[in-house]
Amino acid sequence: MSETTQQTRTADQEELSRRQREARKDIRVIGDPVLREHAREVTEFDRGLRKLAKRMIRTMHDAPGVGLAAPQIGVSLRVVVIETPDDGLIPLINPEVVKHSGDRRLMEGCLSVPGYQAEINRSKQVTVKALDREGKEVRIKAVDSLLAHALEHEIDHINGILYIDYLESADQLIPVRPSIDDGTPSEAEVTLV
């Protein structure tokens, strides 16, 4: 590898690392009251909503994550963005689960509960009704996929629910990296309600 290629690769890695740190500063973590609010319904499909969706997409990409709900960046509105390799980018306004069935155990983590994951139950099949960015109704059916998982997770967020609410004990949390001074709660700081 040439020296120029190595320098470019190092600069790209440093930029990615910087963007990840910035995105993580924007993401609200457990303990922030906005994460426990039932988010307000969106009634205006205007420039402000488009700007919010763009900010959420950028933050989700930079963090990086599969999905993000508006309360995770401190905005108590019913807006979520999800992006999976199989389904692409899906912004949803006022989404609600209208049907779900089946059950599966999945390992789940969350940008708002950094440094931990746990095994929880999620539905195998999920049908969601929502509006797109222009205010047109959309329905999404996801079966036994990352999209089904993400839809339930993000819609929980706009209803003030975190995945840790499904756990019986904090002992079920699995640390996924050492806690560092980046706002990540220590094990003692993650308590279940």
C-alpha positions in Angstrom: 0.0 0.0 0.0 1.4 3.4 -0.9 2.0 6.1 1.7 -0.7 8.3 0.1 -3.3 5.5 0.2 -2.4 4.8 3.9 -2.7 8.6 4.7 -6.1 8.7 3.0 -7.3 5.6 4.8 -6.2 7.0 8.2 -7.8 10.4 7.5 -11.1 8.6 6.5 -11.0 6.5 9.7 -10.4 9.6 11.8 -13.3 11.4 10.1 -15.6 8.4 10.7 -14.5 8.3 14.4 -15.2 12.0 14.8 -18.6 11.7 13.2 -19.5 8.8 15.4 -18.5 10.8 18.5 -20.5 13.8 17.4 -23.6 11.6 16.7 -23.4 9.9 20.0 -23.3 13.3 21.8 -26.7 14.1 20.1 -28.3 10.8 21.2 -30.2 11.0 24.5 -29.3 8.1 26.9 -31.2 6.3 29.6 -32.2 8.7 32.3 -33.2 11.5 30.0 -37.0 12.1 30.6 -37.7 12.6 26.9 -37.1 8.9 26.3 -40.0 8.1 28.7 -42.6 10.4 27.1 -45.4 9.3 24.8 -44.3 11.4 21.7 -46.7 13.9 20.1 -48.4 13.1 16.8 -47.0 15.0 13.8 -49.7 17.3 12.3 -47.6 19.5 9.9 -45.7 18.1 7.0 -43.4 21.1 6.4 -39.8 22.1 6.0 -39.2 21.6 9.8 -40.3 17.9 9.5 -38.0 17.4 6.4 -35.1 19.0 8.4 -35.8 16.7 11.4 -35.9 13.6 9.2 -32.6 14.6 7.5 -30.9 15.2 10.9 -32.2 11.8 12.2 -30.9 10.0 9.1 -27.5 11.6 9.4 -27.3 10.8 13.1 -28.4 7.2 12.5 -25.8 6.7 9.8 -23.0 8.4 11.9 -23.8 6.6 15.2 -24.1 4.0 13.4 -27.5 2.3 13.9 -30.3 0.5 12.1 -33.0 2.9 13.3 -33.6 6.1 15.3 -36.7 7.7 16.9 -37.1 11.4 17.3 -37.1 11.2 21.1 -33.6 9.8 20.9 -32.4 13.2 19.7 -34.5 15.1 22.2 -37.6 15.7 19.9 -40.8 14.4 21.3 -42.5 13.7 18.0 -43.7 10.4 16.4 -41.1 10.2 13.8 -38.8 7.2 13.1 -36.2 6.3 10.5 -35.0 2.8 9.8 -32.5 1.5 7.3 -31.7 -2.2 6.7 -29.6 -3.8 4.0 -32.6 -5.6 2.6 -35.2 -2.8 2.8 -33.3 0.5 2.4 -34.2 3.7 4.1 -37.7 4.0 5.5 -38.7 7.3 7.2 -42.1 6.9 9.0 -44.4 9.5 10.5 -46.9 8.6 13.2 -46.3 4.9 12.9 -48.3 2.4 14.8 -48.2 -1.4 14.9 -51.7 -2.6 13.7 -51.0 -6.3 13.7 -48.3 -8.6 15.1 -48.0 -12.3 15.5 -45.6 -15.0 16.5 -42.8 -14.8 18.9 -39.0 -15.0 18.7 -36.1 -14.4 21.1 -33.6 -11.8 19.8 -30.5 -10.1 21.1 -31.3 -6.4 21.2 -29.3 -3.2 21.9 -30.0 0.5 21.7 -28.1 3.7 21.0 -29.9 5.1 24.1 -28.7 2.3 26.3 -25.0 2.2 25.1 -22.7 -0.6 26.1 -25.4 -3.2 26.8 -27.6 -5.7 25.1 -30.1 -8.3 26.2 -32.2 -11.1 24.9 -35.9 -10.2 24.6 -39.1 -11.4 22.9 -40.2 -9.7 19.7 -42.9 -10.5 17.2 -42.1 -12.7 14.1 -44.5 -10.7 11.9 -45.3 -7.0 12.2 -47.7 -4.8 10.2 -47.3 -1.1 10.6 -49.5 1.8 9.4 -47.8 5.2 9.1 -47.4 8.3 6.9 -44.5 9.0 4.6 -42.7 12.4 4.5 -45.4 13.8 2.2 -48.3 12.7 4.5 -49.4 9.7 2.4 -50.5 6.6 4.2 -48.2 3.6 3.9 -48.4 0.1 5.3 -45.4 -2.1 5.9 -45.5 -5.8 6.6 -42.3 -7.4 7.8 -41.8 -11.1 8.6 -39.0 -12.7 10.6 -36.6 -10.0 9.6 -34.4 -7.2 10.9 -37.1 -4.8 9.6 -39.7 -6.4 11.9 -37.3 -6.1 14.8 -36.5 -2.5 14.1 -40.1 -1.5 13.6 -41.1 -2.7 17.0 -38.0 -1.3 18.7 -38.4 2.2 17.2 -42.2 2.4 17.7 -41.6 1.5 21.3 -39.3 4.5 21.5 -42.1 6.9 20.5 -44.3 5.3 23.1 -41.8 5.9 25.9 -40.6 2.3 26.1 -37.0 1.1 26.1 -36.1 -2.6 25.4 -34.8 -2.8 29.0 -38.5 -2.5 30.1 -39.0 -6.0 28.9 -36.4 -7.4 31.3 -37.1 -8.8 34.7 -33.8 -7.8 36.1 -30.7 -5.7 35.3 -28.8 -8.9 35.6 -30.1 -9.8 32.1 -28.1 -7.0 30.6 -24.9 -8.1 28.9 -22.0 -5.5 28.7 -20.8 -5.3 25.1 -17.8 -3.0 25.6 -16.1 -1.5 28.6 -17.8 1.7 30.0 -15.7 4.7 29.1 -16.1 8.4 29.8 -18.4 9.1 26.8 -21.6 9.3 28.7 -22.1 5.6 28.7 -23.9 4.6 31.9 -22.1 2.2 34.2 -23.8 -1.1 35.2 -24.9 0.5 38.4 -26.5 3.4 36.5 -28.7 1.1 34.4 -31.8 0.3 36.5 -35.0 -1.2 35.4 -38.3 0.4 36.2 
